[in-house]
Amino acid sequence: MPDFSITGVAVIFLAAILTNNILLSKFLGMCSFIAISRNLRTAFGMGISVTFVTFCTAVLNYGIYYGVLVRDAPLCAVDLTYLTFLVLIMVIAGFVQLVEMVIERFSPLLYYNLGIFLPLITVNCAILGVNLLMIDPDRHFGLVQTAAYALGSGLGWLLSICLMAGLRRRLEHADIPRPLQGLGIILIITGLMAMAFMGFAGVADL
Amino acid sequence: MACSKVSCTRENLIQPVKEGIGPQNPILCQSLGICSALAVTGYVSTTLVMGAALLFVASLSTLSVSLLRNVTPHRVRLIVQMLVISTLVILVHLFLRAWWFDMSKALGPYVGLIITNCLILGRCEGYAMRNGPVMSFLDGLGSAAGYALVLLAISIIREPLGNGTFLGYNVMGQSFLPVRLIGAAPGAFLAMGIVVWVVSAVWPGLHAAEHPEAH
C-alpha cells in the first residue's frame, strides 16, 4: 500500500537519489551521460534540464495515465493502456518543445545556456524511464509519491553526471592504456561509482 | 526503385550489414544505445529477446522512415520517426505480454525504452532519411545485429559468473559460488568496459580515434 505520510514520501525521494539512482542502478540516461560529462558546467546544465523535464512530464503523464488511459478512468472508460508508450513519448516530446519555446521567448540568457540540451532530452531514456517506472503496477504510486520519485530521480542523475564530470577532468591528465581510453574507462569508472553507491543500500529502500 | 543509385549487386547489399557489425558498430564505435545494453545483459535469454526485438524495430523503422522520407516535412521529421518507432515498440510489447509474459516481466520497462534507444533514431535520422528503402532496411538490420552481438558478448560473461548458469542451465558446477556483484549493476558497467577494452585492443582501427562530443 502506498504510504502517504511525510516519512514515506521522504524515503522515496532519498531512495530515488541514492539507493535506486536511475543511472547507477537502472542504467538510464547513459548516452547523454557519456556524451555531456566532459565539463562540469555543461553537465550541471544538462542535469538541471533533465530534473525539470522529468519532474514535469512525470506529473503530467501521471494525470494522463490515470485520467484517460487506464480502464474505467474518469475521462475515458475504455482501456487504452496499449497506447501508453505512444502517449508518454509524445507528451515528453511536446513538453520539451513547449519549454524550449517558452524559455526562448522569456529568458534568452537561460535559452542560450540550456538551449543545446533541450532537443537531446527527448531521447534521454532517463525521462521515459522514470515515466515508465512510475506507472509500474507493482508500485502503486500516488501523485505525491510520483512527484517525489521523479524529482529524486532527476537529482540523482544530476549528482552522478556532475561526479563523473569532475572525475573526467582528472582523467585528462592520467596515463590510460590506449585501447581503454574513451568509452572503456568511462564505463569502468561508472562501475566503481555504482559500487560505491551500493554502500547506501539500507539507508532508504523503495 | 530503391537501388537506382547503387547497383543491386550482392556486395552492395551486404555492405551496410557488414558496416553495422564491424567498423560502424553502434555500441563500440558510436557509444549509442548503452542503457539497454547494460540493463538486459544479466541473462543470456533476456539478451537474445532484446536483440531480436531490436532487429525487428530497427530494420522496420528504418524501412518505414525511408519509404516516408519524401512526404515527411523537414520540421516534423523527428516526431514522425518517433511515431513509427513507438508503434513498432508497442507491437513488440504487446506480443511479449500476450505470448511470453515471464519475459515481458523480466525485461520490465526496458522494452518501452527501445523507443529512446539512440541507435534506432540515429539510423533513421542519419541514414534512412537520405537513402532508399532496401538499403535503409539492411542498414538498420546491420546496426541492430552489431548491437545484438555486443550485448551477447557481455551477457556470456555476466550470466555464468553472476548466476552460475547459461541460458538457465547450471554450467559452473555445484561448488561454484556466484559473484552477485557481476549480476548487479556495477558488474554490468565493468563487464561492458572490459568488452570495449578487449575489442579495441584486438582491433585498434575499430575504435574511433577521437570520441564524438555529442550525438
HADDOCK unambig.tbl for C-alpha pairs under 7 A between the chains (distance, minus, plus):
assign (segid A and resid 24 and name CA) (segid B and resid 185 and name CA) 6.84 0.50 0.50
assign (segid A and resid 25 and name CA) (segid B and resid 185 and name CA) 5.32 0.50 0.50
assign (segid A and resid 26 and name CA) (segid B and resid 39 and name CA) 6.69 0.50 0.50
assign (segid A and resid 27 and name CA) (segid B and resid 35 and name CA) 5.08 0.50 0.50
assign (segid A and resid 27 and name CA) (segid B and resid 38 and name CA) 6.49 0.50 0.50
assign (segid A and resid 27 and name CA) (segid B and resid 39 and name CA) 6.27 0.50 0.50
assign (segid A and resid 28 and name CA) (segid B and resid 35 and name CA) 5.46 0.50 0.50
assign (segid A and resid 29 and name CA) (segid B and resid 35 and name CA) 6.61 0.50 0.50
assign (segid A and resid 30 and name CA) (segid B and resid 34 and name CA) 6.04 0.50 0.50
assign (segid A and resid 30 and name CA) (segid B and resid 35 and name CA) 5.41 0.50 0.50
assign (segid A and resid 31 and name CA) (segid B and resid 32 and name CA) 6.16 0.50 0.50
assign (segid A and resid 31 and name CA) (segid B and resid 33 and name CA) 6.67 0.50 0.50
assign (segid A and resid 31 and name CA) (segid B and resid 34 and name CA) 6.31 0.50 0.50
assign (segid A and resid 35 and name CA) (segid B and resid 213 and name CA) 5.73 0.50 0.50
assign (segid A and resid 35 and name CA) (segid B and resid 214 and name CA) 5.00 0.50 0.50
assign (segid A and resid 36 and name CA) (segid B and resid 214 and name CA) 6.74 0.50 0.50
assign (segid A and resid 85 and name CA) (segid B and resid 86 and name CA) 6.48 0.50 0.50
assign (segid A and resid 85 and name CA) (segid B and resid 90 and name CA) 6.84 0.50 0.50
assign (segid A and resid 85 and name CA) (segid B and resid 112 and name CA) 6.48 0.50 0.50
assign (segid A and resid 86 and name CA) (segid B and resid 86 and name CA) 5.64 0.50 0.50
assign (segid A and resid 86 and name CA) (segid B and resid 87 and name CA) 6.96 0.50 0.50
assign (segid A and resid 123 and name CA) (segid B and resid 116 and name CA) 4.91 0.50 0.50
assign (segid A and resid 123 and name CA) (segid B and resid 118 and name CA) 6.78 0.50 0.50
assign (segid A and resid 124 and name CA) (segid B and resid 116 and name CA) 6.54 0.50 0.50
assign (segid A and resid 125 and name CA) (segid B and resid 113 and name CA) 6.46 0.50 0.50
assign (segid A and resid 125 and name CA) (segid B and resid 116 and name CA) 5.43 0.50 0.50
assign (segid A and resid 128 and name CA) (segid B and resid 113 and name CA) 6.94 0.50 0.50
assign (segid A and resid 129 and name CA) (segid B and resid 109 and name CA) 6.86 0.50 0.50
assign (segid A and resid 129 and name CA) (segid B and resid 113 and name CA) 6.61 0.50 0.50
assign (segid A and resid 132 and name CA) (segid B and resid 109 and name CA) 6.07 0.50 0.50
assign (segid A and resid 133 and name CA) (segid B and resid 109 and name CA) 6.64 0.50 0.50
assign (segid A and resid 179 and name CA) (segid B and resid 197 and name CA) 5.62 0.50 0.50
assign (segid A and resid 179 and name CA) (segid B and resid 200 and name CA) 5.20 0.50 0.50
assign (segid A and resid 179 and name CA) (segid B and resid 201 and name CA) 5.03 0.50 0.50
assign (segid A and resid 180 and name CA) (segid B and resid 197 and name CA) 5.06 0.50 0.50
assign (segid A and resid 182 and name CA) (segid B and resid 211 and name CA) 6.35 0.50 0.50
assign (segid A and resid 184 and name CA) (segid B and resid 193 and name CA) 4.49 0.50 0.50
assign (segid A and resid 184 and name CA) (segid B and resid 194 and name CA) 6.83 0.50 0.50
assign (segid A and resid 184 and name CA) (segid B and resid 196 and name CA) 5.51 0.50 0.50
assign (segid A and resid 184 and name CA) (segid B and resid 197 and name CA) 5.50 0.50 0.50
assign (segid A and resid 185 and name CA) (segid B and resid 193 and name CA) 6.62 0.50 0.50
assign (segid A and resid 187 and name CA) (segid B and resid 189 and name CA) 5.27 0.50 0.50
assign (segid A and resid 187 and name CA) (segid B and resid 190 and name CA) 6.44 0.50 0.50
assign (segid A and resid 187 and name CA) (segid B and resid 192 and name CA) 6.96 0.50 0.50
assign (segid A and resid 187 and name CA) (segid B and resid 193 and name CA) 4.95 0.50 0.50
assign (segid A and resid 188 and name CA) (segid B and resid 189 and name CA) 5.94 0.50 0.50
assign (segid A and resid 188 and name CA) (segid B and resid 190 and name CA) 4.93 0.50 0.50
assign (segid A and resid 188 and name CA) (segid B and resid 193 and name CA) 5.26 0.50 0.50
assign (segid A and resid 190 and name CA) (segid B and resid 189 and name CA) 6.47 0.50 0.50
assign (segid A and resid 191 and name CA) (segid B and resid 186 and name CA) 4.36 0.50 0.50
assign (segid A and resid 191 and name CA) (segid B and resid 187 and name CA) 6.70 0.50 0.50
assign (segid A and resid 191 and name CA) (segid B and resid 189 and name CA) 4.64 0.50 0.50
assign (segid A and resid 191 and name CA) (segid B and resid 190 and name CA) 5.33 0.50 0.50
assign (segid A and resid 192 and name CA) (segid B and resid 186 and name CA) 6.64 0.50 0.50
assign (segid A and resid 194 and name CA) (segid B and resid 185 and name CA) 6.83 0.50 0.50
assign (segid A and resid 194 and name CA) (segid B and resid 186 and name CA) 5.18 0.50 0.50
assign (segid A and resid 195 and name CA) (segid B and resid 186 and name CA) 5.51 0.50 0.50
